Amino acid sequence: MENTNDFQQNDMFDVSQALKEGWTVEYDNCQGARIRGIAYSDLQAWWHVAKEVERGSEYHQLALLELSDKERFALELNCGPISTPNI
């Protein structure tokens, strides 16, 4: 999947890049935000985001900051610990 990391630090998180990469952040008032795969499974979307965070992508780090605690826990349970530096 092509990474078009054209994120600028002063931008607010939006899903336009995520949609190009085949995933999105789904917002649910009751359960909070979670990562959802569009072009592939949710688990594959998690792995993609985790891999990009590991590479230092600020865009993907911001996506993690959007997630509910429950979703973040599930992602780390499946993909391993993910640190999100202060950006």
URGICOR-V851329 format. One record per residue. RES is the residue in one letter. D_CENTER is the distance of its C-alpha to the mean C-alpha in Angstrom with 2 decimals. Layout:
res=<RES | RES>
d_center=<D_CENTER | D_CENTER>
This chain:
res=<M | E | N | T | N | D | F | Q | Q | N | D | M | F | D | V | S | Q | A | L | K | E | G | W | T | V | E | Y | D | N | C | Q | G | A | R | I | R | G | I | A | Y | S | D | L | Q | A | W | W | H | V | A | K | E | V | E | R | G | S | E | Y | H | Q | L | A | L | L | E | L | S | D | K | E | R | F | A | L | E | L | N | C | G | P | I | S | T | P | N | I>
d_center=<14.38 | 15.11 | 12.89 | 14.19 | 12.81 | 15.17 | 13.32 | 15.97 | 15.63 | 17.73 | 15.58 | 13.87 | 10.32 | 10.95 | 9.55 | 12.23 | 10.59 | 7.87 | 11.08 | 12.88 | 10.65 | 11.15 | 8.21 | 7.61 | 6.99 | 10.44 | 12.55 | 15.50 | 18.15 | 19.33 | 16.35 | 13.65 | 10.15 | 8.30 | 6.04 | 8.94 | 10.22 | 12.78 | 14.41 | 14.01 | 13.52 | 10.77 | 11.41 | 11.22 | 7.80 | 6.84 | 9.18 | 8.01 | 4.67 | 7.25 | 9.84 | 8.63 | 8.22 | 11.61 | 12.93 | 12.41 | 10.11 | 10.21 | 7.99 | 4.89 | 6.79 | 7.24 | 3.98 | 4.95 | 8.26 | 8.05 | 7.98 | 11.51 | 13.23 | 13.96 | 10.50 | 9.61 | 13.04 | 12.68 | 9.68 | 11.87 | 14.90 | 13.94 | 12.24 | 14.11 | 13.84 | 11.05 | 12.46 | 11.11 | 14.16 | 15.60 | 14.70>
